[in-house]
């Protein structure tokens, strides 16, 4: 998923998305100048946040 699609999926801002990448909470793949996240990684992030009581 692209950054915009990922942000829409998580319902967060681009700034929040990049903060998750910077803090290594979310893994992404960079192809050329574009950055992508898989649905599995997004779902894993949600599961980790849910189990830690953040979400």
Kinemage of the C-alpha trace (Angstrom):
@kinemage 1
@onewidth
@group {chain A} dominant
@subgroup {mainchain}
@vectorlist {calphas} color= white
{ca unk a 1} P 0.000 0.000 0.000
{ca unk a 2} L 1.190 3.530 -0.700
{ca unk a 3} L 1.639 6.060 2.086
{ca unk a 4} L -1.714 7.698 1.365
{ca unk a 5} L -3.483 4.318 1.277
{ca unk a 6} L -1.757 3.256 4.496
{ca unk a 7} L -2.724 6.491 6.244
{ca unk a 8} L -6.326 6.039 5.145
{ca unk a 9} L -6.276 2.397 6.316
{ca unk a 10} L -4.926 3.388 9.750
{ca unk a 11} L -6.896 6.669 9.783
{ca unk a 12} L -3.799 8.676 10.756
{ca unk a 13} L -1.941 11.638 9.292
{ca unk a 14} L 1.156 11.382 7.098
{ca unk a 15} L 3.151 12.907 9.967
{ca unk a 16} L 1.999 10.129 12.311
{ca unk a 17} L 2.816 7.519 9.650
{ca unk a 18} L 6.372 8.801 9.259
{ca unk a 19} L 6.752 8.931 13.046
{ca unk a 20} L 5.866 5.208 13.201
{ca unk a 21} L 8.562 4.529 10.595
{ca unk a 22} L 11.133 6.694 12.390
{ca unk a 23} L 10.519 4.962 15.729
{ca unk a 24} L 10.787 1.569 13.971
{ca unk a 25} L 7.254 0.563 14.923
{ca unk a 26} L 6.364 0.073 11.254
{ca unk a 27} L 8.474 -1.525 8.554
{ca unk a 28} L 8.187 -0.222 4.990
{ca unk a 29} L 9.746 -0.977 1.627
{ca unk a 30} L 11.250 1.763 -0.493
{ca unk a 31} L 11.181 1.284 -4.269
{ca unk a 32} L 12.831 4.171 -6.049
{ca unk a 33} L 11.441 7.297 -4.439
{ca unk a 34} L 8.213 5.612 -3.315
{ca unk a 35} L 7.579 3.969 0.047
{ca unk a 36} L 5.134 1.115 0.629
{ca unk a 37} L 3.762 -0.819 3.611
{ca unk a 38} L 2.122 -4.212 3.463
{ca unk a 39} L -1.306 -4.870 4.908
{ca unk a 40} L 0.264 -7.600 7.066
{ca unk a 41} L 2.672 -5.059 8.607
{ca unk a 42} L -0.159 -2.581 9.207
{ca unk a 43} L -2.304 -5.268 10.831
{ca unk a 44} L 0.675 -6.394 12.965
{ca unk a 45} L 1.143 -2.797 14.146
{ca unk a 46} L -2.528 -2.616 15.135
{ca unk a 47} L -2.258 -5.952 16.978
{ca unk a 48} L 0.870 -4.821 18.886
{ca unk a 49} L -0.767 -1.554 19.879
{ca unk a 50} L -3.931 -3.338 20.941
{ca unk a 51} L -2.045 -5.877 23.074
{ca unk a 52} L 0.023 -3.147 24.746
{ca unk a 53} L -3.101 -1.154 25.552
{ca unk a 54} L -2.225 1.822 23.352
{ca unk a 55} L -5.182 1.514 20.969
